[in-house]
């Protein structure tokens, strides 16, 4: 059966990225598989990463952790970055997850639920989640990991990277014997001074570059293809799409492709988006609509049933994201469940 759109996930490329990052940072990699594995399917990617040696994973929400536990079994460690909120502490404990505690109320909730293995987040300059370093709690029973999060790792020369590293290095001395987790994807490229005990990459595992642009060391993992549903000739002066979003200055040939914003291909791809078709980058014209988009295929030998690549090995996800005015994280996590995930490698 042909598919209007499909997302192919190359698990072999995922494995290569895992080992690349581990080699760069020189410490074990604990993958972040939140948001359903950055849109690629958390269970499938985690199982492959387990085969490559991963034993600890991070998700954002407790509900994500429960689903991942069902998918990968009882043995791997799964940390919940949001921590625990009131009644969620009991669910986290019952499903053998570990909360990353971010505030005093979460420590109290986890203790009331019986406590046990958990993590702690320190805020070293991002002002998001976690205890400010001056308010960091004393060591407590069950604490296995202390982490922080880099705010500007995609800018290697940014002074905040070293400010955060130094603040974290000083603060974590309060917790002897715990696992120290510092580097995210970008942090894996900042050198051994950012390694500590384990790294916690996300986007680079899934094919995004560490600086929001392609990096030859990172292999593309996800390919979003769309089928050409119809090809038509459009005379000069006529328009394409809603609100006459594109006007043909000369006769052109247009392919209508079976993907749109209901699949997660954002409307912001108009007017600078491009697709890869027949060995060329060709522009998306008019406005991306709910189920289809139009591509200028003038001069190409294409027909209904052929495919175009929205992003993948030929149209890298970082480049596609830049054209849409966004980032690779959003490109990947926006792909909706309507698009089948197909696993290779």
C-alpha positions as CSV (number, residue, x, y, z in Angstrom):
1,X,0.0,0.0,0.0
2,X,1.4,3.4,-1.0
3,X,1.4,6.1,1.7
4,X,0.8,9.8,1.2
5,X,3.6,10.5,3.7
6,X,5.9,8.4,5.8
7,X,8.7,8.9,8.3
8,X,11.6,6.5,7.9
9,X,13.9,6.1,11.0
10,X,17.3,4.7,10.3
11,X,18.2,2.9,13.5
12,X,21.7,2.1,12.2
13,X,22.4,5.9,11.9
14,X,21.0,6.4,15.4
15,X,23.5,3.8,16.7
16,X,26.4,5.5,14.9
17,X,25.4,8.9,16.4
18,X,25.3,7.3,19.9
19,X,28.9,6.0,19.5
20,X,30.1,9.3,17.9
21,X,28.8,11.3,20.9
22,X,30.2,8.8,23.4
23,X,33.6,9.0,21.6
24,X,33.6,12.8,21.6
25,X,32.7,13.3,25.2
26,X,34.6,10.3,26.6
27,X,32.0,9.2,29.2
28,X,28.8,7.0,29.0
29,X,25.9,8.5,27.1
30,X,22.5,8.4,28.8
31,X,20.0,9.2,25.9
32,X,17.2,11.7,26.2
33,X,14.2,10.2,24.6
34,X,11.5,12.6,25.7
35,X,8.7,13.7,23.4
36,X,8.3,10.1,22.1
37,X,12.0,9.9,21.2
38,X,12.0,13.4,19.5
39,X,9.1,12.2,17.4
40,X,10.7,9.0,16.2
41,X,9.2,6.5,18.6
42,X,10.7,6.3,22.1
43,X,10.3,2.6,22.5
44,X,11.9,1.7,19.2
45,X,14.9,4.1,19.5
46,X,15.4,3.1,23.2
47,X,15.5,-0.6,22.4
48,X,18.1,0.0,19.7
49,X,20.2,2.2,22.0
50,X,20.0,-0.5,24.7
51,X,21.5,-2.9,22.1
52,X,24.3,-0.4,21.7
53,X,24.9,-0.3,25.5
54,X,22.6,2.4,26.9
55,X,21.3,1.6,30.3
56,X,19.9,4.9,31.5
57,X,17.3,7.2,29.8
58,X,15.7,10.5,30.4
59,X,12.1,11.6,29.6
60,X,10.3,14.8,30.4
61,X,7.0,13.7,31.8
62,X,6.0,10.8,34.2
63,X,3.4,9.6,31.6
64,X,6.3,9.3,29.1
65,X,8.2,7.3,31.6
66,X,5.4,4.9,32.1
67,X,5.0,4.3,28.4
68,X,8.8,3.8,28.0
69,X,8.9,1.4,30.9
70,X,6.2,-0.7,29.2
71,X,8.3,-0.6,26.0
72,X,11.8,-1.5,27.3
73,X,11.1,-3.6,30.4
74,X,12.0,-3.3,34.1
75,X,15.8,-3.2,34.0
76,X,16.9,0.2,32.5
77,X,16.9,3.3,34.7
78,X,14.4,6.0,33.5
79,X,14.7,9.5,35.0
80,X,11.7,11.9,34.8
81,X,13.1,15.5,34.2
82,X,10.0,17.2,35.5
83,X,10.3,15.5,38.8
84,X,7.2,14.6,40.7
85,X,4.1,16.7,41.5
86,X,1.9,15.6,44.3
87,X,0.1,12.4,43.5
88,X,2.4,11.6,40.6
89,X,5.1,10.6,43.1
90,X,3.2,7.4,43.9
91,X,2.8,6.5,40.2
92,X,6.5,7.2,39.6
93,X,7.5,4.9,42.4
94,X,5.1,2.2,41.4
95,X,6.5,2.1,37.9
96,X,10.1,2.1,39.0
97,X,10.9,5.5,37.6
98,X,13.3,8.1,39.1
99,X,12.2,11.7,39.5
100,X,14.7,14.5,39.0
101,X,13.7,16.7,41.9
102,X,13.6,20.4,41.2
103,X,12.2,22.2,44.2
104,X,11.6,21.5,48.0
105,X,7.9,20.5,47.4
106,X,9.1,17.7,45.1
107,X,11.6,16.4,47.7
108,X,8.7,16.4,50.2
109,X,6.4,14.6,47.8
110,X,9.0,12.0,46.9
111,X,9.8,11.4,50.6
112,X,6.1,11.0,51.4
113,X,5.7,8.4,48.7
114,X,8.5,6.4,50.2
115,X,11.5,7.9,48.6
116,X,14.2,5.9,46.9
117,X,16.5,6.4,44.0
118,X,16.1,9.9,42.4
119,X,18.0,12.7,40.8
120,X,18.4,16.4,41.6
121,X,18.6,19.3,39.2
122,X,20.7,22.4,40.0
123,X,20.0,25.7,38.1
124,X,23.4,27.1,37.1
125,X,22.2,30.0,34.9
126,X,19.3,28.9,32.7
127,X,16.6,30.0,35.2
128,X,14.2,27.2,34.2
129,X,13.9,24.1,36.4
130,X,16.0,23.2,39.4
131,X,17.4,24.6,42.7
132,X,19.6,27.7,42.4
133,X,23.0,26.6,43.5
134,X,22.9,28.9,46.6
135,X,19.7,27.1,47.6
136,X,20.8,23.5,46.9
137,X,19.6,21.1,49.5
138,X,21.9,19.0,51.7
139,X,22.5,15.4,50.6
140,X,19.6,13.1,51.3
141,X,18.8,9.4,51.1
142,X,18.3,8.0,47.6
143,X,20.1,10.7,45.7
144,X,21.9,9.0,42.8
145,X,22.4,11.8,40.3
146,X,22.9,15.5,40.2
147,X,22.5,17.4,36.9
148,X,22.2,20.8,35.4
149,X,21.3,22.0,31.9
150,X,23.4,24.1,29.5
151,X,21.6,27.2,28.1
152,X,23.9,28.1,25.3
153,X,25.7,24.9,24.3
154,X,24.8,25.5,20.6
155,X,27.1,28.5,20.8
156,X,30.5,27.0,21.7
157,X,32.2,30.3,22.4
158,X,29.4,31.7,24.6
159,X,30.8,32.6,28.1
160,X,27.8,31.2,29.9
161,X,29.0,27.7,29.0
162,X,32.0,28.0,31.2
163,X,30.2,30.0,33.9
164,X,27.7,27.2,34.2
165,X,30.4,24.5,34.2
166,X,32.3,26.3,37.0
167,X,29.2,26.9,39.1
168,X,28.2,23.2,38.7
169,X,31.6,21.9,39.5
170,X,31.7,23.9,42.7
171,X,28.1,23.0,43.7
172,X,28.3,19.3,43.1
173,X,31.1,18.9,45.6
174,X,28.3,18.9,48.2
175,X,27.2,15.5,46.9
176,X,30.2,13.1,47.0
177,X,29.7,9.8,45.3
178,X,26.7,10.8,43.2
179,X,26.7,10.5,39.4
180,X,27.3,13.9,37.8
181,X,25.4,14.7,34.5
182,X,26.3,17.9,32.7
183,X,26.7,17.8,28.9
184,X,23.7,17.8,26.6
185,X,24.1,17.4,22.8
186,X,26.0,20.6,22.3
187,X,28.0,20.0,25.4
188,X,29.4,16.8,24.0
189,X,31.3,19.0,21.5
190,X,32.7,21.4,24.1
191,X,35.6,19.3,25.2
192,X,36.6,17.1,28.2
193,X,36.2,19.9,30.7
194,X,32.4,19.5,30.2
195,X,32.3,15.7,30.5
196,X,31.9,15.0,34.3
197,X,30.5,11.4,34.7
198,X,27.7,10.9,32.1
199,X,26.4,12.9,29.1
200,X,22.7,13.5,28.3
201,X,22.3,14.2,24.6
202,X,19.1,14.4,22.7
203,X,18.9,16.1,19.3
204,X,22.3,14.9,18.0
205,X,21.3,11.3,18.5
206,X,18.4,11.9,16.1
207,X,20.3,13.7,13.4
208,X,20.3,17.4,14.4
209,X,23.6,19.3,14.5
210,X,25.0,20.6,17.8
211,X,24.9,24.2,16.6
212,X,21.5,24.2,14.8
213,X,23.2,23.5,11.5
214,X,24.4,20.3,9.8
215,X,27.5,18.7,11.2
216,X,29.4,16.0,9.2
217,X,29.9,14.0,12.4
218,X,26.2,13.5,12.9
219,X,24.3,11.2,10.5
220,X,20.8,11.9,9.4
221,X,18.3,9.5,11.1
222,X,14.8,10.6,10.0
223,X,13.5,10.9,6.5
224,X,10.1,12.4,5.8
225,X,8.9,11.5,2.4
226,X,5.6,12.5,0.6
227,X,4.0,10.9,-2.4
228,X,3.2,13.0,-5.4
229,X,-0.5,12.8,-5.8
230,X,-1.1,14.7,-9.0
231,X,1.0,16.7,-11.5
232,X,-0.5,19.6,-13.5
233,X,0.6,22.3,-15.9
234,X,-0.2,25.8,-14.6
235,X,-0.3,28.6,-17.3
236,X,1.5,31.9,-16.8
237,X,-0.6,34.3,-14.7
238,X,-2.5,31.7,-12.8
239,X,-2.1,31.1,-9.1
240,X,-1.5,28.1,-6.8
241,X,-3.0,27.4,-3.4
242,X,-5.0,29.3,-0.8
243,X,-5.3,33.1,-1.0
244,X,-3.5,32.9,-4.4
245,X,-0.3,32.3,-2.4
246,X,1.9,31.9,-5.6
247,X,1.4,33.4,-9.0
248,X,3.2,31.8,-12.0
249,X,5.2,34.4,-14.0
250,X,5.7,31.8,-16.7
251,X,4.2,28.4,-17.5
252,X,5.2,25.9,-14.8
253,X,4.6,22.3,-13.8
254,X,3.3,21.7,-10.3
255,X,3.3,18.5,-8.2
256,X,0.8,18.3,-5.4
257,X,2.3,16.1,-2.6
258,X,0.5,14.3,0.1
259,X,1.6,16.0,3.3
260,X,0.7,19.2,5.1
261,X,0.4,20.8,8.5
262,X,-1.9,18.0,9.8
263,X,1.2,15.8,9.4
264,X,3.4,18.3,11.1
265,X,4.8,19.9,8.0
266,X,4.5,23.5,9.2
267,X,2.8,26.2,7.2
268,X,5.9,28.3,7.9
269,X,7.6,26.3,5.1
270,X,5.8,28.8,2.8
271,X,7.5,30.5,1.0
272,X,11.1,29.5,1.6
273,X,10.7,25.7,2.0
274,X,12.2,23.2,-0.4
275,X,12.0,19.5,-1.1
276,X,14.4,17.0,-2.7
277,X,13.0,15.5,-5.9
278,X,14.7,13.8,-8.8
279,X,18.2,14.8,-7.6
280,X,17.3,18.5,-7.1
281,X,16.1,20.9,-4.5
282,X,12.8,22.4,-5.7
283,X,10.7,25.1,-4.0
284,X,7.5,24.6,-2.1
285,X,5.1,27.1,-3.8
286,X,1.9,28.7,-2.5
287,X,0.8,27.9,1.1
288,X,1.3,24.6,2.8
289,X,-2.3,23.4,3.5
290,X,-3.6,20.8,5.9
291,X,-3.1,17.7,3.8
292,X,-1.0,18.7,0.8
293,X,1.7,21.1,-0.5
294,X,2.7,22.1,-4.0
295,X,6.2,21.9,-5.5
296,X,7.5,23.5,-8.7
297,X,8.8,20.5,-10.7
298,X,9.1,22.3,-14.1
299,X,11.5,20.4,-16.3
300,X,11.6,17.2,-14.2
301,X,10.4,13.8,-15.2
302,X,8.0,13.1,-12.3
303,X,4.5,11.6,-12.1
304,X,1.9,10.7,-9.6
305,X,3.2,8.0,-7.3
306,X,6.8,9.3,-7.2
307,X,8.1,10.7,-3.9
308,X,9.7,13.9,-2.6
309,X,11.9,14.2,0.4
310,X,10.8,16.9,2.9
311,X,13.9,16.2,5.0
312,X,16.4,13.4,5.2
313,X,19.8,12.5,3.8
314,X,19.4,14.9,0.9
315,X,17.5,17.7,2.5
316,X,19.1,17.8,6.0
317,X,16.7,18.5,8.9
318,X,18.6,21.5,10.1
319,X,18.5,23.1,6.6
320,X,14.8,22.4,6.3
321,X,14.3,23.9,9.7
322,X,16.2,27.1,8.9
323,X,14.1,27.6,5.7
324,X,10.9,27.3,7.9
325,X,12.3,29.7,10.5
326,X,12.5,27.1,13.2
327,X,14.9,24.4,14.7
328,X,15.3,20.7,14.0
329,X,13.8,19.9,17.4
330,X,10.5,21.4,16.3
331,X,10.7,19.8,12.8
332,X,11.0,16.3,14.3
333,X,8.6,16.6,17.2
334,X,5.9,18.2,15.1
335,X,5.4,15.1,12.9
336,X,2.0,13.8,13.9
337,X,0.8,10.2,14.6
338,X,-1.0,10.3,11.3
339,X,2.4,9.7,9.6
340,X,3.5,6.1,9.9
341,X,7.0,5.4,11.3
342,X,9.0,2.9,9.3
343,X,12.1,1.5,10.9
344,X,15.2,0.4,8.9
345,X,18.8,-0.4,9.8
